[in-house]
């Protein structure tokens, strides 16, 4: 059934803030303005199917429906090896009445989907891991279809952010893109892998990343995409010649700053904020109504250590959802983070949710701790929770637990609609 644009806007605005709806209406005005005129001089009617296609789908989580999500990692997991494994996870998650999956789509300098942008910049079209390229699979298309089937929002997670392996095609093809630490090193050790940072201050890095995410949101019908704490830079990095030269010109300083120098820290954080703004504007121009989600560490730790001033991203309307990674192994410290003044002042500005640790090898988190932290998130009035990660949530059992008893406890926790 064809709908007039006014109806499309009204439907798309359900559960959205008024400002977003105004933006959607503005899109309608712009679309009308660019429609070619017919020979008779009247503006030809836009094809509403194209308008709907470009409009991002709404989120299931709303101001009155809590976000209940799970990060889907490929680490310590076989989930990416087949569509049937992905389908089994989607079924399991939907049985708990969760409403969102955050599957990894960008890892180790590669995409888990076919990308022409990656080829343009010297990378692989798609990761060869898990037989993806061999089998000509598109996991993102599969996730979107599974989300539709099971009533789940699919929020693709660009997990590695600005990190790439030092020997990856992107790093070796574009060595000028890499940042240096204060000792001149372009790589650091991450779990046994020599890892580098793409310098987000470099214009070519910004262009590459913008093209990468615009390609993604144009191709896939998803309600949001997410960056996390890796969309950043360690405070000991930023000492490449390009960045130091630019800092010297803009700050008027010739002395080499220390990593924790307040002005140097603030300058890099401001540059990252500008980059986030560029990405946010680009994806929203490519697909109206799409959300930008971020999953940072708590503030101010995120700022002092990784130049992420994410509260300013919320205050300036650059992001629509924040899932703060509050990974604490005792309730007192967990509660302390939930009482953070930085979080308190941001309520109502964006969807604020809490990332809850469900365990990592070899440290499972008891289901009772997960339950207590989930209850506390609800008591403090946050917009929901996202568990890290799927394997630990379902399979990493603590002493005295079984996978079945863990799942039954999760069912009780999530019994409410």
C-alpha positions in Angstrom: 0.0 0.0 0.0 1.4 3.4 -0.9 1.4 6.0 1.8 1.8 9.8 1.5 5.1 11.1 2.9 3.3 12.7 5.9 2.1 9.2 6.9 5.5 7.7 6.5 7.0 10.4 8.8 4.2 9.9 11.3 4.9 6.1 11.4 8.7 6.6 11.5 8.3 9.0 14.4 6.7 6.6 16.8 8.9 6.4 19.9 11.3 9.1 18.6 12.1 12.5 20.1 10.4 15.5 18.6 13.6 16.8 17.2 14.2 13.6 15.2 10.7 13.9 13.8 11.4 17.5 12.7 14.5 16.2 11.0 12.5 13.5 9.2 10.0 16.0 8.0 12.9 18.1 6.7 14.0 15.1 4.8 10.6 15.0 3.1 10.9 18.7 2.2 14.4 18.1 0.7 13.2 15.1 -1.3 10.3 17.1 -2.7 12.6 19.9 -3.6 14.9 17.6 -5.7 12.1 15.7 -7.5 12.3 16.6 -11.2 9.4 18.4 -12.8 7.1 16.7 -15.3 6.7 18.1 -18.8 3.5 19.8 -17.6 5.5 21.8 -15.1 4.2 20.0 -12.0 6.6 18.4 -9.6 6.7 14.6 -10.2 5.6 12.6 -7.1 8.6 11.0 -5.3 8.5 7.2 -5.2 7.6 6.6 -1.6 9.1 3.1 -1.7 12.5 4.8 -2.1 11.8 7.2 0.7 10.9 4.3 3.0 14.0 2.4 1.9 16.3 5.3 2.9 14.5 5.8 6.2 16.1 3.8 9.0 13.8 1.4 10.8 12.8 2.4 14.4 14.3 0.9 17.5 12.4 -1.6 19.6 13.8 0.0 22.7 11.9 3.2 23.4 11.5 5.5 26.4 9.0 3.0 27.7 10.6 -0.2 26.5 14.0 -1.1 28.0 16.9 -2.0 25.9 17.9 -5.7 26.4 20.9 -6.6 24.3 23.8 -8.9 23.8 27.1 -8.2 22.2 28.0 -10.9 19.7 31.8 -11.4 19.5 33.7 -13.8 17.3 36.3 -14.4 20.0 36.0 -17.7 21.9 33.0 -18.5 19.7 31.9 -20.5 16.7 28.9 -18.2 15.9 30.4 -16.8 12.7 31.2 -20.2 11.2 27.7 -20.8 9.7 24.3 -19.2 9.3 22.8 -22.0 11.4 25.0 -21.1 14.3 23.9 -17.5 14.0 20.3 -18.6 13.8 20.6 -20.7 16.9 21.9 -17.7 18.8 19.1 -15.5 17.5 16.5 -18.1 18.6 18.1 -18.4 22.1 18.2 -14.7 22.6 14.6 -14.2 21.5 13.5 -16.9 23.9 14.7 -14.6 26.7 12.6 -11.7 25.4 15.8 -9.7 24.7 15.4 -7.2 21.9 18.8 -6.4 20.4 21.9 -8.0 19.1 25.2 -6.1 18.6 27.1 -8.4 16.2 30.8 -7.6 15.4 31.2 -6.4 11.8 34.7 -4.8 11.9 37.6 -6.6 13.5 41.4 -6.7 13.0 41.3 -4.3 10.1 38.8 -6.4 8.2 35.0 -6.4 7.6 32.6 -9.3 8.2 30.7 -8.2 5.1 31.7 -7.4 1.5 33.1 -3.9 1.2 34.1 -2.1 -2.0 35.5 0.7 0.1 38.0 -1.7 1.7 39.2 -2.8 -1.8 39.5 0.9 -2.9 41.9 1.5 0.0 44.0 -1.6 -0.4 42.2 -3.9 2.1 40.5 -7.2 1.6 36.9 -7.1 0.3 35.9 -9.3 3.3 37.6 -11.2 6.0 38.7 -14.7 5.0 38.1 -15.9 8.5 35.3 -18.5 9.2 35.2 -19.3 5.5 33.2 -16.1 4.7 35.0 -15.3 1.5 35.2 -18.9 0.3 31.5 -19.5 0.9 30.5 -16.0 -0.5 28.5 -15.3 2.7 27.2 -12.0 3.9 26.8 -12.3 7.7 25.3 -8.8 8.0 22.5 -9.6 5.6 22.0 -12.8 7.5 21.8 -10.9 10.8 19.3 -8.5 9.5 17.1 -11.3 8.2 17.4 -13.1 11.5 16.5 -9.9 13.4 13.3 -9.6 11.4 12.5 -13.3 12.0 13.0 -13.1 15.8 12.0 -9.5 16.6 15.5 -8.3 17.3 17.2 -5.0 16.5 20.5 -5.6 14.8 23.0 -3.0 15.7 26.3 -3.7 13.9 29.3 -3.2 16.2 32.5 -1.8 14.7 34.4 -3.4 17.5 38.0 -2.7 16.6 37.2 1.0 16.0 40.5 2.7 15.1 42.7 -0.2 15.8 44.2 -2.4 13.1 46.9 -5.2 13.2 50.3 -3.6 12.4 50.7 -6.1 9.5 47.2 -5.7 8.1 46.8 -4.5 4.5 45.5 -1.1 5.6 48.5 -0.5 7.9 51.1 -1.7 5.4 49.5 0.1 2.4 49.1 3.4 4.3 51.9 3.7 6.9 51.3 7.4 7.0 47.9 6.7 8.5 49.3 5.3 11.7 49.8 7.2 14.9 53.0 7.0 17.1 53.4 6.8 20.8 55.6 9.1 22.8 58.6 6.8 22.1 58.0 6.8 18.4 56.5 3.3 18.2 53.7 2.7 15.8 52.5 -0.6 17.4 51.7 -1.9 20.8 50.9 -5.4 22.0 47.3 -6.4 22.3 46.8 -10.0 23.5 49.9 -11.1 21.6 49.1 -9.1 18.4 51.1 -6.1 17.3 48.4 -3.5 16.9 48.4 0.1 15.5 46.1 3.0 15.7 44.7 4.7 12.7 45.3 8.4 13.3 41.8 9.9 13.3 43.3 13.4 13.0 44.7 12.5 9.5 42.3 13.6 6.8 42.8 10.5 4.7 41.8 8.3 7.7 38.7 10.4 8.2 37.8 10.1 4.6 38.3 6.3 4.6 36.2 5.8 7.7 33.4 8.0 6.6 33.2 6.2 3.3 33.3 2.8 5.1 30.3 3.6 7.4 28.3 5.4 4.7 28.7 2.4 2.4 27.5 0.2 5.3 24.4 2.2 6.3 23.4 2.7 2.7 23.6 -1.0 2.0 22.1 -2.5 5.1 18.7 -1.8 6.6 19.7 -1.4 10.3 18.4 1.0 12.9 21.9 2.0 14.3 25.6 1.3 14.2 27.9 1.2 17.2 31.5 2.2 18.1 33.0 1.4 21.5 36.0 2.2 23.6 38.4 1.3 20.7 37.1 4.3 18.7 39.8 6.3 20.4 43.5 6.7 21.0 45.6 5.8 24.0 46.8 9.0 25.7 50.4 7.9 25.0 49.7 8.1 21.2 49.4 11.1 18.9 53.1 11.7 18.5 53.4 11.2 14.7 54.8 14.1 12.7 51.5 15.1 11.2 49.7 15.4 14.5 52.5 17.2 16.4 52.9 19.7 13.6 49.2 20.5 13.5 49.1 20.7 17.3 52.0 23.1 17.3 50.3 25.4 14.7 46.9 25.4 16.4 48.0 25.5 20.0 51.0 27.8 19.5 53.3 25.4 21.4 56.7 24.2 20.4 57.6 22.0 23.4 56.8 18.3 23.0 53.9 17.7 25.4 53.7 14.9 27.9 50.9 12.3 27.3 48.9 13.6 30.3 49.4 17.3 29.6 46.0 18.9 30.1 46.0 21.1 27.0 47.4 18.3 24.8 44.7 15.9 26.1 41.9 18.4 25.6 43.1 19.1 22.0 43.1 15.4 21.0 39.8 14.9 22.6 38.3 17.8 20.7 39.7 16.4 17.5 38.0 13.1 18.2 34.7 14.8 19.0 35.0 16.6 15.7 35.5 13.3 13.9 32.5 11.7 15.7 30.5 14.7 14.6 31.6 14.1 11.0 30.7 10.4 11.1 27.3 11.2 12.8 26.3 13.7 10.1 27.5 11.5 7.3 25.5 8.4 8.3 22.4 10.4 9.0 22.6 12.1 5.6 23.0 8.7 4.0 20.0 7.1 5.9 17.6 9.4 7.7 16.8 8.5 11.3 19.6 6.1 11.8 21.1 6.1 15.3 24.8 6.3 16.3 25.4 4.2 19.4 28.6 4.3 21.4 29.9 2.0 24.2 32.6 3.8 26.1 34.3 3.2 29.4 33.1 5.3 32.3 33.9 9.0 32.4 36.4 10.6 33.3 38.6 7.4 32.9 37.7 7.3 29.2 38.8 10.9 28.7 42.1 10.7 30.7 43.2 7.4 29.2 41.6 7.3 25.7 40.7 10.9 24.9 37.0 10.0 24.7 35.0 13.0 25.9 31.8 11.1 25.2 29.5 13.2 27.5 30.1 16.1 25.2 29.0 13.8 22.3 25.7 13.4 24.0 25.4 17.1 25.0 26.0 18.1 21.4 23.5 15.7 20.0 26.2 13.6 18.1 25.1 10.2 19.5 21.7 8.7 20.2 22.6 5.9 22.5 25.3 5.3 25.1 26.0 1.9 26.6 28.6 2.5 29.3 30.8 -0.5 29.9 30.5 -0.8 33.7 32.5 -4.0 34.1 32.9 -4.4 37.9 33.2 -7.5 39.9 31.5 -6.2 43.0 28.2 -4.5 43.6 29.6 -1.5 45.6 31.9 -0.4 42.7 29.2 -1.1 40.2 26.7 1.1 42.1 29.3 3.8 42.4 29.6 4.0 38.6 25.8 4.1 38.2 25.7 7.1 40.6 28.3 8.9 38.4 27.5 12.7 38.1 28.5 12.4 34.4 25.7 9.9 33.8 23.2 11.7 36.0 23.4 15.0 34.0 22.9 13.1 30.7 19.7 11.4 31.5 17.0 12.4 29.0 19.6 13.6 26.4 20.0 10.1 24.8 19.2 6.5 25.5 21.5 5.7 28.4 22.1 2.0 29.0 24.7 -0.1 31.0 27.0 -2.7 29.7 27.0 -5.7 32.1 29.9 -8.2 32.1 28.7 -11.8 31.8 32.2 -13.3 31.9 35.3 -13.9 29.9 37.7 -16.8 29.7 38.8 -18.0 32.1 36.6 -15.9 34.5 32.9 -16.7 34.4 30.5 -14.3 36.2 28.0 -16.0 38.5 24.5 -15.6 37.3 23.5 -14.2 40.7 26.0 -11.3 40.1 24.5 -10.7 36.7 21.0 -10.7 38.1 22.0 -8.3 40.9 23.6 -5.9 38.5 20.7 -6.1 36.1 18.3 -5.3 38.9 20.4 -2.3 39.9 20.4 -0.9 36.4 16.6 -1.0 36.5 16.4 0.5 40.0 18.5 3.5 38.9 16.2 4.1 36.0 18.6 3.5 33.1 17.3 2.7 29.6 18.4 -0.9 29.6 21.4 -3.1 29.5 23.6 -5.0 27.1 25.5 -8.1 28.2 29.0 -8.9 27.2 29.0 -11.4 25.6 26.9 -14.2 24.1 29.2 -17.1 24.9 29.8 -16.1 28.5 26.1 -15.3 29.0 24.9 -18.8 28.0 27.9 -21.1 28.4 30.6 -19.9 30.8 29.2 -21.4 34.0 30.4 -20.6 37.5 30.9 -23.3 40.2 27.5 -24.8 41.1 25.9 -23.7 37.8 24.9 -25.6 34.6 24.1 -24.1 31.2 20.5 -25.0 31.8 20.3 -23.5 35.3 21.9 -20.3 34.0 19.4 -20.0 31.1 16.5 -20.6 33.5 17.7 -17.8 35.7 18.0 -15.5 32.7 14.5 -16.4 31.8 13.2 -15.3 35.2 15.2 -12.0 35.0 13.7 -11.2 31.7 10.2 -12.5 32.2 8.6 -9.0 32.1 7.6 -7.9 28.6 
